[in-house]
Amino acid sequence: MLSTVGVLQQTLIGDACLRIAQGEVDTALVVGGDAGYRLLRSKIAGAALRDRQQADTPDVTLAPHDELRHPAELQVA
């Protein structure tokens, strides 16, 4: 399962708990990483970033239904 920016962490934890309670899985691991600091440091250092792409497709991808940023934020980015 892959979750994009804007999906609440509690959504993932709740899903893991539900699957355990329903007997679908015995254990679940919810992990994540924040790339914001990496982006900030690269910008400050003037370094170019190269993102690695995942070679396979997740079984499930979660994403917010609506754009989370205000149109003014999108114009500046």
Contacts in CASP RR format, 6 or more apart in sequence:
PFRMAT RR
TARGET T0000
AUTHOR 0000-0000-0000
METHOD contacts of the structure
MODEL  1
MLSTVGVLQQTLIGDACLRIAQGEVDTALVVGGDAGYRLLRSKIAGAALR
DRQQADTPDVTLAPHDELRHPAELQVA
1 12 0 8 1.000
1 15 0 8 1.000
1 58 0 8 1.000
1 59 0 8 1.000
1 60 0 8 1.000
1 61 0 8 1.000
1 62 0 8 1.000
2 54 0 8 1.000
2 58 0 8 1.000
2 60 0 8 1.000
2 61 0 8 1.000
2 62 0 8 1.000
3 11 0 8 1.000
3 12 0 8 1.000
3 61 0 8 1.000
3 62 0 8 1.000
3 63 0 8 1.000
4 61 0 8 1.000
4 62 0 8 1.000
4 63 0 8 1.000
4 64 0 8 1.000
5 64 0 8 1.000
5 68 0 8 1.000
6 63 0 8 1.000
6 64 0 8 1.000
6 68 0 8 1.000
7 62 0 8 1.000
7 63 0 8 1.000
7 64 0 8 1.000
9 30 0 8 1.000
11 62 0 8 1.000
12 30 0 8 1.000
12 62 0 8 1.000
13 30 0 8 1.000
16 25 0 8 1.000
16 28 0 8 1.000
16 29 0 8 1.000
16 30 0 8 1.000
17 28 0 8 1.000
19 25 0 8 1.000
19 28 0 8 1.000
20 26 0 8 1.000
20 27 0 8 1.000
20 28 0 8 1.000
38 49 0 8 1.000
39 49 0 8 1.000
41 47 0 8 1.000
42 48 0 8 1.000
42 49 0 8 1.000
67 74 0 8 1.000
69 77 0 8 1.000
END
